[in-house]
Amino acid sequence: IDPTLGVRRPCRVMILVNPHSGRGQALHLFTGHMQGMLTEAAVPYTLVITEHQNHAREVVRKADLSQWDALVIMSGDGLLFEVINGLMEREDWREAIQTPLGILPGGSGNALAASVHHYSQSPPAWNEELLLSCGFMLCKGLVGSLDLVSVHLASRQRLFSFLSLAWGFVADVDIESEKYRHVGAIRFLMGTLVRLASLRVYQGKLAYLPVKEVDGKARVLVDSLLPDLDQPVPESWTVVREEDFVLVLAIYQSHLAEDLWTAPGAMADDGLIHLFYVTAGISRPALLRLFLAMEKGAHMACGCPHLVYEKVKALRLEPVSPQGMITVDGEMVEYGPVQAQIHPGLHHPPTAW
């Protein structure tokens, strides 16, 4: 995000709104806060209200993208996950994924919106303030590139992810806290406290390719760093000795939620997967301290011996525990072996629309 860039006013913006996201207020927030701002800034838009899961995915998969200067999501992170995967399913995906994408926070997580706001070097903001900040960036037409991560599941399905891959505590909280959706962003705190009360340990195998092994930016979509899931990982990979985990979290943006500054050093296009894992043996109070410290990005300074952080280009996770949840960008995916590789700057739109 470079404020010095010359900006051409966008002509046509498609805004996809999920009316059920967060506390079901996305449409109300749009009409109350965004509509006037976009009109004032002379940004013409077409509103598309999603009617069911994967509606947005279908819309962008079939859309004539030459008609649109930008696609904007007013929702939580789940709708952007749909849009990115819809674009990547097109035959012209190479061009399609360069369409400028915008995010207006209307969900309960809003991780990418919080990250983009953070990258703009603005002071921290939440709720409506965060929405207005993202709205201003949209009206100015500021565009930056974004790393995407290719995720392979055991069924050979491939997904594209912009935010995170999680297993264990974080994935459980994300999915189990859905029932508290009506309370908004505090649902994650409630889910954390509930899950802390019955803390689980998950058995599995984790391996990763450290950053120093790979250089250069690949613009092709061959997952050259990943062997088949049924093949052993290459010798250049690090195999984690521990096999009892409380959580494994691979994140590629700075924020996991509006109030969780999880990867303080992350940038939108740094070409890195920021891998965090917490090994078994951590106490409940110590784990709670980590999450509370994460609000200010201070969790690495806690000196917790169970918390490990690595910068990686690729990783593989093989759960051994028969039950558990894996999420990609907060959405539950098939449980089983999974591996992922970063594609630096894959979403690399023109610098100004």
Contacts in CASP RR format, 6 or more apart in sequence:
PFRMAT RR
TARGET T0000
AUTHOR 0000-0000-0000
METHOD contacts of the structure
MODEL  1
IDPTLGVRRPCRVMILVNPHSGRGQALHLFTGHMQGMLTEAAVPYTLVIT
EHQNHAREVVRKADLSQWDALVIMSGDGLLFEVINGLMEREDWREAIQTP
LGILPGGSGNALAASVHHYSQSPPAWNEELLLSCGFMLCKGLVGSLDLVS
VHLASRQRLFSFLSLAWGFVADVDIESEKYRHVGAIRFLMGTLVRLASLR
VYQGKLAYLPVKEVDGKARVLVDSLLPDLDQPVPESWTVVREEDFVLVLA
IYQSHLAEDLWTAPGAMADDGLIHLFYVTAGISRPALLRLFLAMEKGAHM
ACGCPHLVYEKVKALRLEPVSPQGMITVDGEMVEYGPVQAQIHPGLHHPP
TAW
1 116 0 8 1.000
1 119 0 8 1.000
1 120 0 8 1.000
1 137 0 8 1.000
1 142 0 8 1.000
1 143 0 8 1.000
1 144 0 8 1.000
2 142 0 8 1.000
2 144 0 8 1.000
2 351 0 8 1.000
3 140 0 8 1.000
3 142 0 8 1.000
5 142 0 8 1.000
5 143 0 8 1.000
5 351 0 8 1.000
5 352 0 8 1.000
6 352 0 8 1.000
7 140 0 8 1.000
7 141 0 8 1.000
7 142 0 8 1.000
7 352 0 8 1.000
7 353 0 8 1.000
8 352 0 8 1.000
8 353 0 8 1.000
9 41 0 8 1.000
9 42 0 8 1.000
9 43 0 8 1.000
9 141 0 8 1.000
10 43 0 8 1.000
10 44 0 8 1.000
10 69 0 8 1.000
10 70 0 8 1.000
10 100 0 8 1.000
10 141 0 8 1.000
10 353 0 8 1.000
11 44 0 8 1.000
11 69 0 8 1.000
12 44 0 8 1.000
12 45 0 8 1.000
12 46 0 8 1.000
12 67 0 8 1.000
12 68 0 8 1.000
12 69 0 8 1.000
13 38 0 8 1.000
13 43 0 8 1.000
13 44 0 8 1.000
13 45 0 8 1.000
13 46 0 8 1.000
13 68 0 8 1.000
13 69 0 8 1.000
13 70 0 8 1.000
13 71 0 8 1.000
13 72 0 8 1.000
13 138 0 8 1.000
14 45 0 8 1.000
14 46 0 8 1.000
14 48 0 8 1.000
14 63 0 8 1.000
14 68 0 8 1.000
14 70 0 8 1.000
14 71 0 8 1.000
14 72 0 8 1.000
15 30 0 8 1.000
15 45 0 8 1.000
15 46 0 8 1.000
15 47 0 8 1.000
15 48 0 8 1.000
15 72 0 8 1.000
15 73 0 8 1.000
15 74 0 8 1.000
15 104 0 8 1.000
16 48 0 8 1.000
16 50 0 8 1.000
16 56 0 8 1.000
16 59 0 8 1.000
16 71 0 8 1.000
16 72 0 8 1.000
16 73 0 8 1.000
16 74 0 8 1.000
16 75 0 8 1.000
16 79 0 8 1.000
16 83 0 8 1.000
17 26 0 8 1.000
17 27 0 8 1.000
17 30 0 8 1.000
17 47 0 8 1.000
17 48 0 8 1.000
17 49 0 8 1.000
17 50 0 8 1.000
17 74 0 8 1.000
17 75 0 8 1.000
18 26 0 8 1.000
18 50 0 8 1.000
18 56 0 8 1.000
18 74 0 8 1.000
18 75 0 8 1.000
18 76 0 8 1.000
18 79 0 8 1.000
18 107 0 8 1.000
19 26 0 8 1.000
19 27 0 8 1.000
19 49 0 8 1.000
19 50 0 8 1.000
20 26 0 8 1.000
21 75 0 8 1.000
21 76 0 8 1.000
21 78 0 8 1.000
21 79 0 8 1.000
21 106 0 8 1.000
21 107 0 8 1.000
21 108 0 8 1.000
22 76 0 8 1.000
22 106 0 8 1.000
22 107 0 8 1.000
22 108 0 8 1.000
22 109 0 8 1.000
22 181 0 8 1.000
22 184 0 8 1.000
23 107 0 8 1.000
23 108 0 8 1.000
23 181 0 8 1.000
23 182 0 8 1.000
23 183 0 8 1.000
23 184 0 8 1.000
25 106 0 8 1.000
26 74 0 8 1.000
26 75 0 8 1.000
26 76 0 8 1.000
26 106 0 8 1.000
26 107 0 8 1.000
27 49 0 8 1.000
29 74 0 8 1.000
29 106 0 8 1.000
29 128 0 8 1.000
29 131 0 8 1.000
30 47 0 8 1.000
30 74 0 8 1.000
30 104 0 8 1.000
33 128 0 8 1.000
33 131 0 8 1.000
33 132 0 8 1.000
34 74 0 8 1.000
34 104 0 8 1.000
34 131 0 8 1.000
34 135 0 8 1.000
37 132 0 8 1.000
37 135 0 8 1.000
37 136 0 8 1.000
37 139 0 8 1.000
38 45 0 8 1.000
38 138 0 8 1.000
38 139 0 8 1.000
41 139 0 8 1.000
43 138 0 8 1.000
43 139 0 8 1.000
45 72 0 8 1.000
48 56 0 8 1.000
48 59 0 8 1.000
50 56 0 8 1.000
50 59 0 8 1.000
50 75 0 8 1.000
50 79 0 8 1.000
53 82 0 8 1.000
54 82 0 8 1.000
55 82 0 8 1.000
56 73 0 8 1.000
56 79 0 8 1.000
56 82 0 8 1.000
56 83 0 8 1.000
57 82 0 8 1.000
57 83 0 8 1.000
57 85 0 8 1.000
57 86 0 8 1.000
57 89 0 8 1.000
58 86 0 8 1.000
60 71 0 8 1.000
60 83 0 8 1.000
60 86 0 8 1.000
60 87 0 8 1.000
60 90 0 8 1.000
60 96 0 8 1.000
61 86 0 8 1.000
61 87 0 8 1.000
61 89 0 8 1.000
61 90 0 8 1.000
65 92 0 8 1.000
65 95 0 8 1.000
65 96 0 8 1.000
65 99 0 8 1.000
68 99 0 8 1.000
69 100 0 8 1.000
69 353 0 8 1.000
70 99 0 8 1.000
70 100 0 8 1.000
70 101 0 8 1.000
70 102 0 8 1.000
70 138 0 8 1.000
70 141 0 8 1.000
70 353 0 8 1.000
71 83 0 8 1.000
71 99 0 8 1.000
71 100 0 8 1.000
71 101 0 8 1.000
71 102 0 8 1.000
72 101 0 8 1.000
72 102 0 8 1.000
72 103 0 8 1.000
72 104 0 8 1.000
72 138 0 8 1.000
73 79 0 8 1.000
73 80 0 8 1.000
73 83 0 8 1.000
73 101 0 8 1.000
73 102 0 8 1.000
73 103 0 8 1.000
73 104 0 8 1.000
74 104 0 8 1.000
74 106 0 8 1.000
75 106 0 8 1.000
75 107 0 8 1.000
76 105 0 8 1.000
76 106 0 8 1.000
76 107 0 8 1.000
76 108 0 8 1.000
76 109 0 8 1.000
76 110 0 8 1.000
76 113 0 8 1.000
77 107 0 8 1.000
77 109 0 8 1.000
77 110 0 8 1.000
77 111 0 8 1.000
77 112 0 8 1.000
77 162 0 8 1.000
77 163 0 8 1.000
77 329 0 8 1.000
77 330 0 8 1.000
78 329 0 8 1.000
78 330 0 8 1.000
78 331 0 8 1.000
80 101 0 8 1.000
80 103 0 8 1.000
80 112 0 8 1.000
80 162 0 8 1.000
80 329 0 8 1.000
81 161 0 8 1.000
81 162 0 8 1.000
81 163 0 8 1.000
81 328 0 8 1.000
81 329 0 8 1.000
81 330 0 8 1.000
81 331 0 8 1.000
83 101 0 8 1.000
84 97 0 8 1.000
84 101 0 8 1.000
84 148 0 8 1.000
84 160 0 8 1.000
84 162 0 8 1.000
84 347 0 8 1.000
85 159 0 8 1.000
85 160 0 8 1.000
87 93 0 8 1.000
87 96 0 8 1.000
87 97 0 8 1.000
87 99 0 8 1.000
88 96 0 8 1.000
88 97 0 8 1.000
88 160 0 8 1.000
90 96 0 8 1.000
93 221 0 8 1.000
97 148 0 8 1.000
97 346 0 8 1.000
97 347 0 8 1.000
98 347 0 8 1.000
98 348 0 8 1.000
98 349 0 8 1.000
98 350 0 8 1.000
99 349 0 8 1.000
100 141 0 8 1.000
100 143 0 8 1.000
100 349 0 8 1.000
100 350 0 8 1.000
100 353 0 8 1.000
101 146 0 8 1.000
101 347 0 8 1.000
101 349 0 8 1.000
102 134 0 8 1.000
102 138 0 8 1.000
103 112 0 8 1.000
103 113 0 8 1.000
103 116 0 8 1.000
103 134 0 8 1.000
104 113 0 8 1.000
104 131 0 8 1.000
104 134 0 8 1.000
104 135 0 8 1.000
104 138 0 8 1.000
105 113 0 8 1.000
105 114 0 8 1.000
105 130 0 8 1.000
105 131 0 8 1.000
105 134 0 8 1.000
105 258 0 8 1.000
106 113 0 8 1.000
106 131 0 8 1.000
107 184 0 8 1.000
108 181 0 8 1.000
108 184 0 8 1.000
108 185 0 8 1.000
108 187 0 8 1.000
108 188 0 8 1.000
109 185 0 8 1.000
109 188 0 8 1.000
109 257 0 8 1.000
109 258 0 8 1.000
110 130 0 8 1.000
110 185 0 8 1.000
110 257 0 8 1.000
110 258 0 8 1.000
111 163 0 8 1.000
111 164 0 8 1.000
111 253 0 8 1.000
111 255 0 8 1.000
111 256 0 8 1.000
111 257 0 8 1.000
111 258 0 8 1.000
111 260 0 8 1.000
112 162 0 8 1.000
112 163 0 8 1.000
112 253 0 8 1.000
112 255 0 8 1.000
113 130 0 8 1.000
113 131 0 8 1.000
113 134 0 8 1.000
113 258 0 8 1.000
114 130 0 8 1.000
114 254 0 8 1.000
114 255 0 8 1.000
114 257 0 8 1.000
114 258 0 8 1.000
114 259 0 8 1.000
115 253 0 8 1.000
115 254 0 8 1.000
115 255 0 8 1.000
115 266 0 8 1.000
115 268 0 8 1.000
116 134 0 8 1.000
116 137 0 8 1.000
116 268 0 8 1.000
117 125 0 8 1.000
117 130 0 8 1.000
117 133 0 8 1.000
117 134 0 8 1.000
118 124 0 8 1.000
118 254 0 8 1.000
118 255 0 8 1.000
118 261 0 8 1.000
119 254 0 8 1.000
119 267 0 8 1.000
119 268 0 8 1.000
120 133 0 8 1.000
120 137 0 8 1.000
120 142 0 8 1.000
122 133 0 8 1.000
125 132 0 8 1.000
125 133 0 8 1.000
126 185 0 8 1.000
126 258 0 8 1.000
126 259 0 8 1.000
127 185 0 8 1.000
127 258 0 8 1.000
130 258 0 8 1.000
141 352 0 8 1.000
141 353 0 8 1.000
142 352 0 8 1.000
143 349 0 8 1.000
143 350 0 8 1.000
143 351 0 8 1.000
143 352 0 8 1.000
143 353 0 8 1.000
144 268 0 8 1.000
144 269 0 8 1.000
144 348 0 8 1.000
144 349 0 8 1.000
144 351 0 8 1.000
145 268 0 8 1.000
145 269 0 8 1.000
145 345 0 8 1.000
145 347 0 8 1.000
145 348 0 8 1.000
145 349 0 8 1.000
146 162 0 8 1.000
146 268 0 8 1.000
146 269 0 8 1.000
146 345 0 8 1.000
146 346 0 8 1.000
146 347 0 8 1.000
146 348 0 8 1.000
147 162 0 8 1.000
147 252 0 8 1.000
147 268 0 8 1.000
147 269 0 8 1.000
147 270 0 8 1.000
147 271 0 8 1.000
147 272 0 8 1.000
147 342 0 8 1.000
147 343 0 8 1.000
147 344 0 8 1.000
147 345 0 8 1.000
147 346 0 8 1.000
147 347 0 8 1.000
148 160 0 8 1.000
148 161 0 8 1.000
148 162 0 8 1.000
148 342 0 8 1.000
148 343 0 8 1.000
148 345 0 8 1.000
148 346 0 8 1.000
148 347 0 8 1.000
149 160 0 8 1.000
149 161 0 8 1.000
149 162 0 8 1.000
149 165 0 8 1.000
149 250 0 8 1.000
149 252 0 8 1.000
149 273 0 8 1.000
149 340 0 8 1.000
149 341 0 8 1.000
149 342 0 8 1.000
149 343 0 8 1.000
150 158 0 8 1.000
150 159 0 8 1.000
150 160 0 8 1.000
150 161 0 8 1.000
150 221 0 8 1.000
150 223 0 8 1.000
150 226 0 8 1.000
150 340 0 8 1.000
150 341 0 8 1.000
150 343 0 8 1.000
151 158 0 8 1.000
151 159 0 8 1.000
151 160 0 8 1.000
151 161 0 8 1.000
151 165 0 8 1.000
151 328 0 8 1.000
151 333 0 8 1.000
151 338 0 8 1.000
151 339 0 8 1.000
151 340 0 8 1.000
152 158 0 8 1.000
152 223 0 8 1.000
152 226 0 8 1.000
152 229 0 8 1.000
152 338 0 8 1.000
152 339 0 8 1.000
152 340 0 8 1.000
153 159 0 8 1.000
153 333 0 8 1.000
153 334 0 8 1.000
153 336 0 8 1.000
153 338 0 8 1.000
154 229 0 8 1.000
154 334 0 8 1.000
154 336 0 8 1.000
154 337 0 8 1.000
154 338 0 8 1.000
155 334 0 8 1.000
157 334 0 8 1.000
158 223 0 8 1.000
159 328 0 8 1.000
159 333 0 8 1.000
160 346 0 8 1.000
161 252 0 8 1.000
161 328 0 8 1.000
161 329 0 8 1.000
161 340 0 8 1.000
162 252 0 8 1.000
162 253 0 8 1.000
162 329 0 8 1.000
162 347 0 8 1.000
163 251 0 8 1.000
163 252 0 8 1.000
163 253 0 8 1.000
163 256 0 8 1.000
163 329 0 8 1.000
163 330 0 8 1.000
164 170 0 8 1.000
164 249 0 8 1.000
164 250 0 8 1.000
164 251 0 8 1.000
164 252 0 8 1.000
164 253 0 8 1.000
164 256 0 8 1.000
164 327 0 8 1.000
164 328 0 8 1.000
164 329 0 8 1.000
164 330 0 8 1.000
165 249 0 8 1.000
165 250 0 8 1.000
165 315 0 8 1.000
165 317 0 8 1.000
165 326 0 8 1.000
165 327 0 8 1.000
165 328 0 8 1.000
165 338 0 8 1.000
165 340 0 8 1.000
166 174 0 8 1.000
166 247 0 8 1.000
166 248 0 8 1.000
166 249 0 8 1.000
166 250 0 8 1.000
166 326 0 8 1.000
166 327 0 8 1.000
166 330 0 8 1.000
167 202 0 8 1.000
167 245 0 8 1.000
167 247 0 8 1.000
167 248 0 8 1.000
167 249 0 8 1.000
167 317 0 8 1.000
167 319 0 8 1.000
167 324 0 8 1.000
167 325 0 8 1.000
167 326 0 8 1.000
167 327 0 8 1.000
167 338 0 8 1.000
168 200 0 8 1.000
168 202 0 8 1.000
168 245 0 8 1.000
168 246 0 8 1.000
168 247 0 8 1.000
168 248 0 8 1.000
168 324 0 8 1.000
168 325 0 8 1.000
169 195 0 8 1.000
169 199 0 8 1.000
169 200 0 8 1.000
169 246 0 8 1.000
169 247 0 8 1.000
169 278 0 8 1.000
169 287 0 8 1.000
170 247 0 8 1.000
170 249 0 8 1.000
170 256 0 8 1.000
170 327 0 8 1.000
171 247 0 8 1.000
171 324 0 8 1.000
171 325 0 8 1.000
171 326 0 8 1.000
171 327 0 8 1.000
171 330 0 8 1.000
171 332 0 8 1.000
172 195 0 8 1.000
172 200 0 8 1.000
172 324 0 8 1.000
172 325 0 8 1.000
173 188 0 8 1.000
173 191 0 8 1.000
173 192 0 8 1.000
173 195 0 8 1.000
174 188 0 8 1.000
174 327 0 8 1.000
174 330 0 8 1.000
175 325 0 8 1.000
175 327 0 8 1.000
175 330 0 8 1.000
175 332 0 8 1.000
176 191 0 8 1.000
176 194 0 8 1.000
176 195 0 8 1.000
177 187 0 8 1.000
177 188 0 8 1.000
177 190 0 8 1.000
177 191 0 8 1.000
177 194 0 8 1.000
178 187 0 8 1.000
180 186 0 8 1.000
180 187 0 8 1.000
180 190 0 8 1.000
180 191 0 8 1.000
181 187 0 8 1.000
183 190 0 8 1.000
185 257 0 8 1.000
185 258 0 8 1.000
185 259 0 8 1.000
188 257 0 8 1.000
188 260 0 8 1.000
192 288 0 8 1.000
192 291 0 8 1.000
196 284 0 8 1.000
196 287 0 8 1.000
196 288 0 8 1.000
197 284 0 8 1.000
199 246 0 8 1.000
199 284 0 8 1.000
199 287 0 8 1.000
200 246 0 8 1.000
201 244 0 8 1.000
201 245 0 8 1.000
201 246 0 8 1.000
201 280 0 8 1.000
201 281 0 8 1.000
202 244 0 8 1.000
202 245 0 8 1.000
202 246 0 8 1.000
202 247 0 8 1.000
202 319 0 8 1.000
202 321 0 8 1.000
202 324 0 8 1.000
203 243 0 8 1.000
203 244 0 8 1.000
203 245 0 8 1.000
203 319 0 8 1.000
203 320 0 8 1.000
203 321 0 8 1.000
204 243 0 8 1.000
204 244 0 8 1.000
204 245 0 8 1.000
204 317 0 8 1.000
204 318 0 8 1.000
204 319 0 8 1.000
204 320 0 8 1.000
204 321 0 8 1.000
205 239 0 8 1.000
205 240 0 8 1.000
205 243 0 8 1.000
205 316 0 8 1.000
205 317 0 8 1.000
205 318 0 8 1.000
205 320 0 8 1.000
206 239 0 8 1.000
206 240 0 8 1.000
206 245 0 8 1.000
206 248 0 8 1.000
206 277 0 8 1.000
206 315 0 8 1.000
206 316 0 8 1.000
206 317 0 8 1.000
206 318 0 8 1.000
207 233 0 8 1.000
207 237 0 8 1.000
207 238 0 8 1.000
207 239 0 8 1.000
207 240 0 8 1.000
207 315 0 8 1.000
207 316 0 8 1.000
208 237 0 8 1.000
208 238 0 8 1.000
208 240 0 8 1.000
208 273 0 8 1.000
208 275 0 8 1.000
208 310 0 8 1.000
208 312 0 8 1.000
208 314 0 8 1.000
208 315 0 8 1.000
208 316 0 8 1.000
209 225 0 8 1.000
209 234 0 8 1.000
209 236 0 8 1.000
209 237 0 8 1.000
209 238 0 8 1.000
209 312 0 8 1.000
209 313 0 8 1.000
209 314 0 8 1.000
209 315 0 8 1.000
210 238 0 8 1.000
210 310 0 8 1.000
210 311 0 8 1.000
210 312 0 8 1.000
210 313 0 8 1.000
211 272 0 8 1.000
211 311 0 8 1.000
211 312 0 8 1.000
211 313 0 8 1.000
213 236 0 8 1.000
213 313 0 8 1.000
214 225 0 8 1.000
214 313 0 8 1.000
216 344 0 8 1.000
217 271 0 8 1.000
217 344 0 8 1.000
217 345 0 8 1.000
218 224 0 8 1.000
218 343 0 8 1.000
218 344 0 8 1.000
219 346 0 8 1.000
221 343 0 8 1.000
221 346 0 8 1.000
223 341 0 8 1.000
224 341 0 8 1.000
225 313 0 8 1.000
225 314 0 8 1.000
225 341 0 8 1.000
226 314 0 8 1.000
226 316 0 8 1.000
226 339 0 8 1.000
226 340 0 8 1.000
226 341 0 8 1.000
227 233 0 8 1.000
227 234 0 8 1.000
229 316 0 8 1.000
229 337 0 8 1.000
229 339 0 8 1.000
233 239 0 8 1.000
233 316 0 8 1.000
237 314 0 8 1.000
237 316 0 8 1.000
238 310 0 8 1.000
240 277 0 8 1.000
240 308 0 8 1.000
242 279 0 8 1.000
242 280 0 8 1.000
243 320 0 8 1.000
244 279 0 8 1.000
244 280 0 8 1.000
244 281 0 8 1.000
245 277 0 8 1.000
245 278 0 8 1.000
245 279 0 8 1.000
245 280 0 8 1.000
246 278 0 8 1.000
246 279 0 8 1.000
246 280 0 8 1.000
246 281 0 8 1.000
246 282 0 8 1.000
246 287 0 8 1.000
246 306 0 8 1.000
247 276 0 8 1.000
247 277 0 8 1.000
247 278 0 8 1.000
248 275 0 8 1.000
248 276 0 8 1.000
248 277 0 8 1.000
248 317 0 8 1.000
249 256 0 8 1.000
249 262 0 8 1.000
249 275 0 8 1.000
249 276 0 8 1.000
249 277 0 8 1.000
250 273 0 8 1.000
250 274 0 8 1.000
250 275 0 8 1.000
250 276 0 8 1.000
250 312 0 8 1.000
250 315 0 8 1.000
250 340 0 8 1.000
251 262 0 8 1.000
251 263 0 8 1.000
251 266 0 8 1.000
251 273 0 8 1.000
251 274 0 8 1.000
251 276 0 8 1.000
252 263 0 8 1.000
252 266 0 8 1.000
252 271 0 8 1.000
252 272 0 8 1.000
252 273 0 8 1.000
252 274 0 8 1.000
252 342 0 8 1.000
253 263 0 8 1.000
253 266 0 8 1.000
253 268 0 8 1.000
254 261 0 8 1.000
254 262 0 8 1.000
254 263 0 8 1.000
254 264 0 8 1.000
254 265 0 8 1.000
254 266 0 8 1.000
254 267 0 8 1.000
255 261 0 8 1.000
255 262 0 8 1.000
256 262 0 8 1.000
256 294 0 8 1.000
259 295 0 8 1.000
260 291 0 8 1.000
260 294 0 8 1.000
260 295 0 8 1.000
261 294 0 8 1.000
261 295 0 8 1.000
261 296 0 8 1.000
261 297 0 8 1.000
262 274 0 8 1.000
262 276 0 8 1.000
262 294 0 8 1.000
262 297 0 8 1.000
262 299 0 8 1.000
263 274 0 8 1.000
263 276 0 8 1.000
264 297 0 8 1.000
264 300 0 8 1.000
265 274 0 8 1.000
266 272 0 8 1.000
266 274 0 8 1.000
269 344 0 8 1.000
269 345 0 8 1.000
269 348 0 8 1.000
270 344 0 8 1.000
271 313 0 8 1.000
271 342 0 8 1.000
271 344 0 8 1.000
271 345 0 8 1.000
272 311 0 8 1.000
272 312 0 8 1.000
272 313 0 8 1.000
272 342 0 8 1.000
273 311 0 8 1.000
273 312 0 8 1.000
273 313 0 8 1.000
273 314 0 8 1.000
273 315 0 8 1.000
273 340 0 8 1.000
273 342 0 8 1.000
274 309 0 8 1.000
274 311 0 8 1.000
275 309 0 8 1.000
275 310 0 8 1.000
275 311 0 8 1.000
275 312 0 8 1.000
275 315 0 8 1.000
276 307 0 8 1.000
276 308 0 8 1.000
276 309 0 8 1.000
277 307 0 8 1.000
277 308 0 8 1.000
278 287 0 8 1.000
278 290 0 8 1.000
278 304 0 8 1.000
278 306 0 8 1.000
278 307 0 8 1.000
278 308 0 8 1.000
279 306 0 8 1.000
279 308 0 8 1.000
280 306 0 8 1.000
281 306 0 8 1.000
282 304 0 8 1.000
282 306 0 8 1.000
282 307 0 8 1.000
286 302 0 8 1.000
286 304 0 8 1.000
286 306 0 8 1.000
289 302 0 8 1.000
289 304 0 8 1.000
290 299 0 8 1.000
290 302 0 8 1.000
290 304 0 8 1.000
290 307 0 8 1.000
291 299 0 8 1.000
293 299 0 8 1.000
293 301 0 8 1.000
293 302 0 8 1.000
299 307 0 8 1.000
300 307 0 8 1.000
300 309 0 8 1.000
313 341 0 8 1.000
313 342 0 8 1.000
314 339 0 8 1.000
314 340 0 8 1.000
314 341 0 8 1.000
314 342 0 8 1.000
315 339 0 8 1.000
315 340 0 8 1.000
316 337 0 8 1.000
316 338 0 8 1.000
316 339 0 8 1.000
317 326 0 8 1.000
317 337 0 8 1.000
317 338 0 8 1.000
317 339 0 8 1.000
318 336 0 8 1.000
318 337 0 8 1.000
319 326 0 8 1.000
319 335 0 8 1.000
319 336 0 8 1.000
319 337 0 8 1.000
323 335 0 8 1.000
324 335 0 8 1.000
325 332 0 8 1.000
325 335 0 8 1.000
326 332 0 8 1.000
326 333 0 8 1.000
326 334 0 8 1.000
326 335 0 8 1.000
326 336 0 8 1.000
326 338 0 8 1.000
327 333 0 8 1.000
END
